[in-house]
Amino acid sequence: MEHKFDIKTLRTIHTLCSCGSVMQTAKLLGVSPGAISYTLNKARKITGSALFYRSRTGMVPSSLAEELSQKYQKIVNELDVESVLSATEKNIFTVSCYSVLELLLSTALIATTEQLPRINFCSAIENDEARIARIRNKEVDIDIGTRLPVNNSIIQLKFFTSEISAIVRHNHPEIGEIFSLSDWTQHQHAIWSRGMHLISDSVEQTNRFNALFQTRNVAFVASSTLNLVMLCAHSDLIILLPTLIAKNIQPLLPIKVLDVPAELDMSYECYLHYHHSLATNPMLGKLIQQFQSTVT
């Protein structure tokens, strides 16, 4: 069976075949030993078998690992692999974010005349440990979402803070330009399956909001924030969104962005995370500035 691996995985397997040590492989490739183990575990899941075996003298490659090492050497002879890897590592950034934010950022990036690197968007995941692992193992360069726990390998900065708004379709038959508590209770809602982590400085306000939040008449649950907004734009359902995001996507979709009554006042905080090794990368700084200008 032909197994498909990216060039970084093949390079890791080849280097470990050559030196027989995870620690030495990590040192040669400029990554952590944990990143090497992570790559090998991914490769093992693809192949269904272990590629290396521990011995007293080090890591011993299986016949499949040796075949993959030879494949890497063949690629090296045919291509300028270092140039390919350099381009992958420095000129292409993988960004994980919510789908509605992906739409917003993509639209802004298309319109800009700024010289920026290529962006590969990937789906956001909910589990914090998995998010941290993707950043630490450099599968994701920029993670945008709720705040992650503190990690020595990861730099975090606040992307934006926003109040929330009620979103309805622009020609909603019953909700006009003012959104009331009766609108909240009398109409059906669509919600995001992961939920939004909404906050308030007031315990009383938080309790009041949660009580209203739990009594919603939920008609649909969407797995994607963009699907959630599209569903709202083409039905009579109500959704909640951070106001900053809603105001920016309003020109793109047939929706109205309405202030919520005081009983529903809450805030949403969004953070941007990246590996500390990217801190001095000038392209990262330009990209973050572009992202921030999009939502402010």
NORGIKA-V997235 format. One record per run of one state. SS is the DSSP state (helix for helix, strand for strand, loop for the rest). FROM is the first residue (numbers start at 1). TO is the last residue. If there is no record, write none. Layout:
ss->SS from->FROM to->TO
ss->SS from->FROM to->TO
This chain:
ss->loop from->1 to->6
ss->helix from->7 to->19
ss->loop from->20 to->21
ss->helix from->22 to->29
ss->loop from->30 to->32
ss->helix from->33 to->47
ss->loop from->48 to->51
ss->strand from->52 to->55
ss->loop from->56 to->57
ss->strand from->58 to->61
ss->loop from->62 to->62
ss->helix from->63 to->78
ss->loop from->79 to->80
ss->helix from->81 to->90
ss->loop from->91 to->91
ss->strand from->92 to->97
ss->loop from->98 to->98
ss->helix from->99 to->111
ss->loop from->112 to->117
ss->strand from->118 to->123
ss->loop from->124 to->127
ss->helix from->128 to->136
ss->loop from->137 to->141
ss->strand from->142 to->145
ss->loop from->146 to->153
ss->strand from->154 to->169
ss->loop from->170 to->180
ss->helix from->181 to->186
ss->loop from->187 to->187
ss->strand from->188 to->192
ss->loop from->193 to->197
ss->strand from->198 to->199
ss->loop from->200 to->202
ss->helix from->203 to->214
ss->loop from->215 to->216
ss->strand from->217 to->222
ss->loop from->223 to->224
ss->helix from->225 to->233
ss->loop from->234 to->237
ss->strand from->238 to->242
ss->helix from->243 to->252
ss->loop from->253 to->254
ss->strand from->255 to->259
ss->loop from->260 to->261
ss->helix from->262 to->264
ss->loop from->265 to->266
ss->strand from->267 to->275
ss->helix from->276 to->278
ss->loop from->279 to->281
ss->helix from->282 to->295
ss->loop from->296 to->296
